[in-house]
Amino acid sequence: MRVVFDNIIFFLQKSGGGTIYWSEIVKRANNDSSIDAIFSEPQSNHNNIFRARLSINVACFEKYPLSLLRISNFTLPINKKSIFHSSYYRISRSSKAINVITIHDFTSELFFNGIRKFIHAKRKENGIKHADGIICISNNTRSDLLKFYPGIDRKKIRVIYNGVGDSYFPIQKSQFIKNDYNNILNSKYVLYVGHRTSYKNFYMAAETVSLLDETFSLLIIGEKLSPREVENLDRTLRNRYTCLSKIDNETLNVFYNFAYCLIYPSTYEGFGIPILEAMKAGCPVVTSNKSSIPEVAGNSALIVSEINADNFAKAILKLQNQAFREQTIEAGFIQARRFSWDKCFSEIKQFYNELYNGL
């Protein structure tokens, strides 16, 4: 079975859940002898940290600069029957192509405005309209898809959960040789990982930590803070926060291991990979019960139903009970084992086969 993997996401994003997903799929396809894997990408520079770690042979290069048209449609010919799986909603017009897309979420439709919303929504609509197979990464994303596109053929849709990376695991803290982050690792910090767009409720995370006693601090892993964010944090958590960017998986695993907990107050997720990363590393998770999060967290996290800083602070303080903390960590280990990238790729490959042989 021939599969053309469209790596365009590496040239549209620096990082994020979508690029984690695609790099894990591409890595496994590259090592799978049962697939004739063809990798395609623009012939231009990228600054995506996940693409930089991949060792793949790219057979097809798109030689022209990216444009709105080329971002929506794959322009290279496909002359042999092939699955065409795009990392970001592109489709091939070739009669030989069986188009597959993965839908991660509907944040653009729900939270963006203006031209940004229009472009993202139109690109996704184009992919959905021409797709022969649609992978949704959670049942919540599938439900959103059916809300926005109620007339879609449901036989095209397959829910396949994301995995969690092998870089995350518990370490022996007593034997761990501290590194450049000694001051952080020796402190009692609440960890925040990921983007800080409005629905992620980042400021609520900061407010939550401000309600705890001054022995607690907030460690933020993500993009560099904006001046407005610095101003807000200085007002809310002066001298009680740190932001680190461009952290590799190995270092992030250490931060999960030494954290008091992960705070994940998001009101909308297509999946929520940091929840599983934390659980797999033995870090308790305090999160909401919104969108896909209950599917991912199960009964293994401290779930806040009414989202506000007071409730998140109360949940975090429950972890002061050592027996309860250990019970939460153990439940997290069990929950994380339900998800793996190998399982995800196996189910994707099965879906390819069904489509290839006439679903």
C-alpha positions in Angstrom: 0.0 0.0 0.0 1.4 3.3 -1.1 0.9 6.3 1.3 1.9 9.9 0.5 2.4 11.8 3.7 2.1 15.6 3.3 4.4 17.3 5.8 3.1 20.8 5.3 2.4 21.3 9.0 6.1 21.5 9.8 6.2 24.6 7.6 3.1 26.2 9.1 3.8 25.8 12.8 6.9 25.9 15.0 5.4 23.4 17.5 2.2 22.3 19.1 0.0 19.2 19.4 -0.5 18.9 15.6 3.2 18.7 14.9 3.7 16.2 17.8 1.0 14.1 16.3 2.4 14.2 12.8 6.0 13.6 13.7 5.0 10.5 15.7 3.0 9.2 12.7 5.7 9.9 10.2 8.4 8.3 12.3 6.5 5.1 12.5 5.5 5.1 8.8 9.1 5.5 7.9 10.0 2.3 9.8 7.1 0.2 8.7 8.0 -2.1 5.8 4.4 -2.9 5.1 3.9 0.7 3.8 5.4 2.2 0.8 5.8 5.6 2.5 6.4 8.7 0.3 7.1 11.9 2.2 6.4 15.3 0.6 7.1 18.8 1.8 7.8 22.3 0.5 11.3 23.0 -0.7 11.9 25.8 1.8 13.2 26.3 5.3 11.3 25.5 8.5 11.9 26.2 12.1 9.8 23.3 13.5 11.6 21.6 16.4 9.9 18.2 15.7 10.8 18.1 12.0 14.4 18.8 12.9 14.5 15.6 14.9 13.1 13.4 12.2 15.4 11.3 9.9 13.3 10.7 6.8 14.0 10.7 3.1 11.8 13.2 1.4 11.0 12.0 -2.2 8.8 14.9 -3.3 9.5 18.6 -3.0 7.1 21.4 -3.8 9.4 23.9 -5.5 7.2 27.0 -5.3 6.5 29.3 -2.3 3.5 28.5 -0.2 0.3 30.4 -1.1 -3.3 30.2 0.0 -4.0 27.9 -3.0 -1.1 25.6 -2.3 -1.9 25.4 1.4 -5.3 24.1 0.5 -4.4 21.9 -2.5 -1.5 19.5 -3.1 0.0 20.5 -6.4 2.3 17.6 -7.2 0.9 14.7 -9.3 0.0 11.4 -7.9 0.1 8.9 -10.7 -0.4 5.7 -8.8 -3.2 4.5 -6.5 -2.2 6.0 -3.1 -3.5 7.1 0.3 -2.8 10.8 0.5 -2.7 11.9 4.2 -2.3 15.6 4.8 -1.0 17.0 8.0 -3.1 20.1 7.6 -6.3 19.7 5.6 -4.8 19.7 2.1 -6.3 17.4 -0.6 -5.0 16.0 -3.9 -7.2 16.4 -7.0 -5.6 13.3 -8.5 -8.1 10.5 -9.4 -5.5 8.1 -8.0 -5.5 9.7 -4.6 -7.6 8.6 -1.6 -7.7 11.7 0.6 -7.3 11.4 4.4 -7.3 14.3 6.8 -6.9 14.4 10.6 -9.1 16.9 12.5 -7.7 17.9 15.8 -10.2 20.5 17.0 -12.5 23.4 16.0 -10.7 26.2 17.8 -10.7 28.4 14.7 -14.5 28.2 14.3 -15.1 28.6 18.0 -12.6 31.2 19.2 -11.0 33.0 16.2 -12.5 36.1 14.5 -12.1 38.0 11.3 -9.8 36.9 8.4 -7.9 34.4 10.6 -11.2 32.6 11.3 -12.2 32.7 7.7 -9.0 31.3 6.3 -8.7 28.5 8.8 -12.4 27.5 8.5 -12.3 27.6 4.7 -9.1 25.5 4.6 -10.7 22.9 6.9 -14.0 23.0 4.9 -12.1 22.3 1.7 -10.4 19.3 3.3 -13.6 17.9 4.8 -15.5 18.3 1.5 -13.0 16.3 -0.5 -11.9 13.8 2.2 -12.5 10.0 1.6 -11.5 9.4 5.3 -11.5 11.7 8.3 -9.7 10.9 11.5 -10.9 12.7 14.7 -8.6 12.5 17.7 -11.4 12.3 20.2 -15.1 11.7 20.4 -15.5 15.4 21.3 -13.9 16.4 18.1 -16.2 14.1 16.2 -19.2 15.7 17.9 -17.9 19.1 16.9 -17.4 17.9 13.3 -21.0 16.7 13.1 -22.3 20.0 14.6 -20.5 22.1 12.0 -21.1 19.6 9.2 -24.3 17.7 10.0 -24.7 16.4 6.5 -21.3 14.6 6.4 -21.2 10.8 5.7 -20.5 9.3 9.1 -18.9 6.2 7.5 -16.0 8.4 6.6 -15.2 9.3 10.2 -12.9 7.3 12.5 -12.1 8.3 16.1 -8.4 7.4 16.8 -6.9 8.7 20.0 -3.5 10.4 20.2 -0.7 8.7 22.1 1.8 9.9 24.6 5.6 10.0 24.0 8.1 7.5 25.4 10.1 10.5 26.7 7.8 10.7 29.8 8.4 8.4 32.7 9.1 8.6 36.5 12.7 9.1 37.5 14.4 8.2 40.7 14.5 11.7 42.3 16.9 10.7 45.1 19.4 9.6 42.4 18.8 12.4 40.0 21.8 14.7 39.4 20.4 18.2 39.4 21.2 20.4 36.5 21.0 24.0 35.4 17.5 24.2 36.8 18.4 23.4 40.4 16.6 26.4 41.8 13.3 25.5 40.1 13.5 21.8 40.9 14.2 22.5 44.6 11.1 24.6 44.8 7.4 23.8 45.1 6.0 24.7 41.7 2.8 24.3 39.9 3.4 23.5 36.2 1.6 25.1 33.2 2.5 23.6 29.8 1.4 24.8 26.4 -0.2 27.7 24.5 -1.8 30.6 26.4 -4.8 31.5 24.1 -7.9 32.7 25.8 -9.7 29.3 26.2 -6.6 27.9 27.9 -7.4 30.1 30.9 -3.7 30.9 31.6 -4.4 33.9 33.7 -6.7 31.8 35.9 -3.8 29.4 36.4 -1.7 32.4 37.7 -4.5 33.5 39.9 -4.9 30.0 41.3 -1.2 30.0 42.4 -1.6 33.4 43.9 -4.3 32.0 46.2 -1.8 29.4 47.5 0.8 30.3 50.2 4.0 31.9 49.1 5.9 28.6 49.1 4.2 27.8 45.8 5.4 29.2 42.4 4.3 28.9 38.8 6.5 27.3 36.2 5.4 28.1 32.6 6.6 26.0 29.7 5.8 27.6 26.4 6.5 30.6 24.1 8.1 33.7 25.5 5.9 35.9 27.6 4.4 38.9 26.0 4.8 42.4 27.7 1.1 42.2 28.6 1.6 38.8 30.2 4.6 39.9 32.1 2.6 42.9 33.4 -0.2 40.7 34.5 2.1 38.1 36.2 4.1 40.8 38.0 0.8 42.1 39.4 -0.5 38.6 40.3 2.6 36.6 41.1 5.6 38.9 41.5 8.8 36.9 42.0 6.8 33.7 42.0 6.8 32.7 38.4 9.3 31.5 35.7 8.8 31.0 32.0 11.0 28.7 29.9 10.9 28.2 26.2 12.3 25.7 23.7 12.4 22.9 26.3 13.2 19.5 24.9 11.2 16.4 25.9 13.8 15.1 28.3 13.9 18.3 30.3 10.1 18.6 30.3 10.0 15.1 31.7 12.2 16.2 34.6 9.9 19.2 35.2 6.9 16.9 35.3 8.6 14.6 37.8 9.5 17.4 40.2 6.3 19.4 39.9 3.7 19.6 42.7 1.1 19.2 40.0 0.2 20.2 36.4 -2.6 22.8 36.2 -4.6 22.5 33.0 -7.7 24.8 33.3 -8.6 24.8 29.6 -12.3 25.0 28.6 -11.6 23.5 25.1 -9.3 20.8 23.8 -9.3 18.5 20.8 -7.3 16.1 23.0 -5.0 17.5 25.7 -1.6 15.7 25.3 0.1 17.4 28.4 -2.5 15.6 30.6 -1.1 12.2 29.6 2.5 13.4 29.6 2.2 14.5 33.2 0.4 11.3 34.2 3.0 9.1 32.6 5.7 11.0 34.4 4.0 10.6 37.8 2.8 14.2 38.1 -0.7 14.8 39.5 -3.1 16.6 37.1 -5.6 19.3 38.1 -7.9 20.1 35.2 -11.4 20.9 34.0 -14.2 18.6 32.8 -14.7 20.4 29.5 -14.7 19.1 25.9 -12.3 16.1 25.3 -10.6 16.3 28.7 -12.8 13.7 30.5 -12.0 11.3 27.7 -8.3 11.7 28.2 -8.1 12.2 32.0 -10.7 9.6 32.9 -11.1 9.4 36.7 -7.4 9.8 37.2 -7.1 13.6 37.6 -8.5 16.1 40.1 -11.4 17.4 38.0 -12.8 20.9 38.6 -16.4 21.2 37.3 -17.0 24.9 37.9 -13.9 26.7 36.5 -12.6 29.4 38.7 -9.4 30.0 40.6 -10.8 29.2 44.0 -11.9 25.8 42.9 -8.6 25.0 41.3 -6.7 26.2 44.4 -8.9 23.9 46.6 -8.2 21.0 44.3 -4.4 21.5 44.4 -4.5 21.7 48.2 -6.0 18.2 48.3 -2.7 16.9 47.2 -1.2 17.9 50.6 -2.6 14.5 51.8 0.3 12.2 50.9 -1.9 9.1 50.6 -4.3 10.8 48.3 -1.4 12.2 46.3 0.1 8.7 45.8 -3.3 7.3 44.9 -3.7 10.0 42.2 -0.3 9.4 40.8 -0.9 5.6 40.6 -4.3 6.2 38.9 -2.5 8.5 36.4 0.0 5.7 35.5 -2.9 3.3 34.8 -4.8 5.9 32.7 -1.7 6.9 30.6 -1.1 3.2 29.7 -4.4 3.3 27.7 -2.8 5.6 25.1 0.3 5.1 23.0 1.5 6.3 19.6 2.1 2.7 18.5 -1.6 2.0 19.1 -2.6 5.2 17.4 -0.5 4.4 14.3 -1.8 0.8 14.2 -5.4 2.1 14.1 -4.5 4.7 11.4 -2.9 2.0 9.3 -5.9 -0.2 9.6 -8.1 2.8 8.5 -5.8 3.2 5.5 -6.2 -0.4 4.5 -10.0 -0.2 4.7 -10.0 2.9 2.6 -7.5 1.5 0.1 -9.6 -1.7 -0.3 -12.9 0.2 -0.7 -14.5 1.1 2.7 
